[in-house]
Amino acid sequence: MFLEAPDPATAQSPDIWSQIFVFMLATFIGLGVIRRVSRLLHTPLMSITNAISAIAVVGAILVAGPDYPAGIRLLGIIAVFASMTNIVSGFLITERMLKMFKTDKKSGESRS
């Protein structure tokens, strides 16, 4: 019929070099975009980055599951660790930046 599943024996494997090229291109474009962001926009940018990393964590958890070979599971575990490190450090940096803009309550009370 029209919607038959492809035969796994004849399925083509993805070209690893094109995938590496896309990954490297995305890395350099991402670095270029991040470097040009004003310092005032880093807190909103970190919020967006944390949301993207949360999506990456979900995907990495799926890849780290038992349905994949050991090498792919190892990469999934590394991806979970890297994404979680990014999320936690993003929240810590955002909290530190927000503390810089808070006023001291004791100095505000002594003025009145």
C-alpha positions as CSV (number, residue, x, y, z in Angstrom):
1,M,0.0,0.0,0.0
2,F,0.9,3.7,0.2
3,L,1.9,3.9,3.9
4,E,4.0,0.8,4.3
5,A,6.9,0.8,6.8
6,P,10.3,0.9,5.2
7,D,12.3,-2.3,5.3
8,P,15.1,-2.0,7.9
9,A,17.5,-4.0,5.7
10,T,17.3,-1.5,2.9
11,A,17.1,1.7,5.0
12,Q,20.0,4.0,4.4
13,S,22.1,5.1,7.4
14,P,22.4,8.9,7.8
15,D,25.7,10.4,6.5
16,I,27.8,11.1,9.6
17,W,29.9,13.8,7.9
18,S,26.8,15.9,7.0
19,Q,25.5,15.6,10.5
20,I,28.9,16.7,11.9
21,F,28.9,19.6,9.5
22,V,25.5,20.7,10.6
23,F,26.5,20.4,14.3
24,M,29.7,22.5,13.8
25,L,27.8,25.1,11.7
26,A,25.1,25.4,14.4
27,T,27.9,25.7,17.1
28,F,29.6,28.5,15.3
29,I,26.4,30.4,14.5
30,G,25.3,30.0,18.1
31,L,28.6,31.4,19.4
32,G,28.4,34.3,17.0
33,V,24.9,35.1,18.1
34,I,25.6,34.9,21.8
35,R,28.7,37.1,21.5
36,R,26.7,39.9,20.0
37,V,24.1,40.0,22.7
38,S,24.1,43.1,24.9
39,R,24.9,42.5,28.6
40,L,21.4,43.9,29.5
41,L,19.8,41.0,27.7
42,H,21.7,38.1,29.2
43,T,19.1,37.3,31.9
44,P,16.2,36.9,29.3
45,L,18.6,35.0,27.1
46,M,19.5,32.6,30.0
47,S,15.8,32.0,30.5
48,I,15.4,31.0,26.8
49,T,18.6,28.9,27.0
50,N,17.3,27.1,30.1
51,A,14.0,26.2,28.3
52,I,16.0,24.8,25.3
53,S,18.2,22.8,27.7
54,A,15.1,21.4,29.4
55,I,14.0,20.1,26.0
56,A,17.5,18.6,25.4
57,V,17.3,16.9,28.8
58,V,14.0,15.1,27.8
59,G,15.5,14.0,24.5
60,A,18.8,12.9,26.2
61,I,16.8,10.8,28.8
62,L,15.0,9.1,25.9
63,V,18.3,8.3,24.2
64,A,19.9,7.1,27.4
65,G,17.1,4.4,27.7
66,P,17.7,0.7,27.3
67,D,16.4,0.5,23.7
68,Y,19.8,1.8,22.3
69,P,23.3,0.3,22.1
70,A,25.8,1.0,24.9
71,G,27.7,3.7,23.0
72,I,24.5,5.7,22.3
73,R,23.3,5.3,25.9
74,L,26.7,6.7,27.1
75,L,26.3,9.7,24.8
76,G,22.8,10.1,26.2
77,I,24.0,10.1,29.7
78,I,26.7,12.7,28.9
79,A,24.0,14.8,27.2
80,V,21.8,14.6,30.3
81,F,24.7,15.7,32.5
82,A,25.8,18.5,30.2
83,S,22.2,19.8,29.9
84,M,21.5,19.6,33.6
85,T,24.8,21.5,34.3
86,N,23.7,24.2,31.8
87,I,20.3,24.5,33.5
88,V,21.6,24.7,37.0
89,S,24.4,27.1,36.2
90,G,21.9,29.3,34.2
91,F,19.6,29.6,37.2
92,L,22.6,30.4,39.5
93,I,23.9,33.1,37.1
94,T,20.4,34.5,36.7
95,E,19.8,34.6,40.5
96,R,23.2,36.4,41.0
97,M,22.4,38.9,38.3
98,L,19.0,39.7,39.8
99,K,20.6,40.2,43.2
100,M,22.7,42.9,41.7
101,F,19.5,44.9,40.9
102,K,17.8,44.5,44.3
103,T,18.0,47.3,46.8
104,D,19.1,46.7,50.4
105,K,16.0,46.8,52.7
106,K,18.0,48.1,55.7
107,S,19.3,51.2,53.9
108,G,15.8,51.9,52.5
109,E,14.2,51.8,56.0
110,S,16.7,54.2,57.6
111,R,16.0,56.9,55.0
112,S,12.3,57.3,55.9
